[in-house]
C-alpha cells in the first residue's frame, strides 16, 4: 500500500516536443523513517481539466513493513507520460504540503539547481520548495 511522502523538496522536468508532447518529472522528497521504497508520482485523473492548468500528482511510496529508524530520510521518484494540451505546469502533493511548478515561471526556478551544460539536449528546469 502506498502512502504519501512527508515532504516534496524539489522537482525537475523536461519535455520532449513530440506530438503529443511527453513530460518527464523527477522529484526529491523526504519520508519520516528509514525503510521506505518504490517511490512513485501518481497522476490525478480528471473529469474536467483543472482551472489552474496544473496537473496534480501524489508523491507516494511503500512504508517499511517492520522496524524502522525514526530519522527523516531522502527519497526520489520519477514519472513520464503524455502531456495534455491544457497543462501549464504540475503540482506534487505530500503529506505536508505541495510543490507547484508552472512551466516558464522563472520566479519558481531555483537557479542554483538548474541543470546546465551539454549533458542533455533539451531544456531542463528545477524548482525547490519554499523555505
Buried (B, 14 or more C-beta within 10 A) or exposed (E): EBBBBBBBBBBBBBBBEEEEEBBBBBBBBBBBBEBBEEBBBBBEEEEEBBEEBBBBBBBBBBBBEEEBEEEEBEBBBEBBEEBEEEBBBBBBBBBBEBBBBBBEEEEBBEEEBBEEEEEEEEEBBBBBBEE
